Structures are given as C-alpha cells and as structure tokens.
C-alpha cells in the first residue's frame, strides 16, 4: 500500500465531519423504521420520511460546510512537546528537582 494512501486513510479516520455524517445517517435508519407504522395510521404521514431525509441532508451539508478539517500537527509544536517530555523525565528521575533551578 502506498504511503499516501495510508496517510489519507489516517486523516479520514480523524476527520470529525465524516464521523458526524455517519452518525447522522445512522440515526436516520431507526427513525425511518419508526415511521413505517405511523404511515399506516395517518393519511399525511408520508411527510415524516421526507422531513427526516430533509433534516439529515441539511445537517450533513452544515457539517461539511462549517465543520473544521483536521489540521496536520505543526512541527514546532511537536518539537516543543518532545522537549517537555524530556524535561519531565529528567525531573521525575531526579531526587531533588529544585536543585536544577540553582
């Protein structure tokens, strides 16, 4: 598998927009199943599934238009995080961490 494909799959799994879209449409399925008995009872119950599809579509469009894309980590931030980890390791292995301040 090429490296670019692996990176794209990893980025997609971290994309909250995709997870939100899956959640929206996963909730639509039981809602549509709940509409079936109601459609048999009411005359204008055919509006329920249309309303559900419309709401799911509008919500999905909103998620993709206004949702944030995952940002790649900044190399400077990553370097600072590594430095902090090293400093925490040094301090945790020292008997008296205050002697480092002298």
N, C-alpha and C positions, 0 to 999 in steps of 0.2 A: 504494500500500500504506500503510495507516495506521501511524503511528509506534509504537503499542502492539504491533502485530504484529511489527514489526522488532525491538523490544526483547525480545519473548518468544522469537523465533527465536534471537537472540543469546544469551539466557540459557540456552536449551535446549542450544545447541552447547557451552556451557561447563559444563554440568551433568555431573559425573563419574558420577553414578548412571546416567544414560542411556547414557553410553559404556560403562560396566561391563556394563549389561544387554545391550547389543548384542554385546559381546564374549562374554558367557556363552552366549547363544543361537547366536552364530556358531560357537562351538566345539562346540556340541551337534550340529550338522548332520553334520560328518565323523565324529563318534563314533557317530551313528545309522547312517551308511553302513557303518562298520566292523562294526556289529552284524549286518548282513544275512547275511554268510557264516557267522558264528557261530551264528545262529539255525537255519540249515540243518543244522548239525553236531550240536547238542546238543538234548536234549529240553526242558530248562527254560530255554533261552536267551531265552525271551520276557520273563524278568525283567530282562535287561540294558536294553532300551529304557525299561521302566518305571522302573528305578533311575536311568537318565540323566535322564529327564524330572523325576523327583522331586528329584534333586540340583540341576538347573538351576532348578527352581521355588523350592526352599528358599534357594538362593544369591541369586536375584533378590529374593525377599522380604527377605532380610537386607540386601542392598544398599540397598533403598528404605527400610527401617525405620531402619537405623543409619548410612546414608550422610549426609554433610553436604550441605545445599543451598548453592548458591553465594550468597555474601553480596555485596550491592552495595557498591562501594567507598565508604568514608567520605569525605565532602567535606574534612574536616580533614586526613586522610592525603594526599589528592590535593593539597591546597594545600601541605603540607609537602614533598612530593615535587617540586613545581614550584619551590619556593624552593631546594631543594637543587640542582636542575638549574641554576638561575640562578647560584647561588654557585659551582658547579663551572665554569660557563662563564666567569665573571669571573676566577676564579683561573687557569684554563688560558690565558687571554689576557694575563695579567699577566707581566711579565718576572721580577719577584721577588715571589713570593706571600707572603713573610714580612713585607714592608713593610705589608701590610694589618693585621697584628696590632699594630702600633705605635699 
